[in-house]
């Protein structure tokens, strides 16, 4: 058995959820790959399109209901029932954004610019764009193209390629 390490050459991320934490997970992984010199492609589909839609991308929210990992300050479990109360989701999202700012994490639009400046490519799903009646001009200028999932898979060829669904 060979112990030779074969470095990852390409990473293809699919972002299908539009919550703050899901979009940032995709962006952090994509940026990390770009910084490591790994060819990087990110495909935004369904509600993940909020991460590249000009009107929504810098106003994402944290999911406060149905999130068993949600904690209140101090580490106590966050009761799911609280998440449905008016203003709670906005407050939690604001706290998350504040914590991210304190860590120096850029807003979504800047993150997208960093990824593309480093050679990464951003794509939007044609099916989802059509379904939500969006146009190219509704999307971030960093979006290279609107393509089908089949076209995205064609871009993800190669022996040392990983496809990551977030």
Helices and strands as residue ranges (DSSP letters): E 10-15, H 20-35, E 39-44, G 46-51, H 80-83, H 88-102, H 108-117, E 121-125, H 126-131, G 136-138, E 143-147, H 149-155, E 161-165
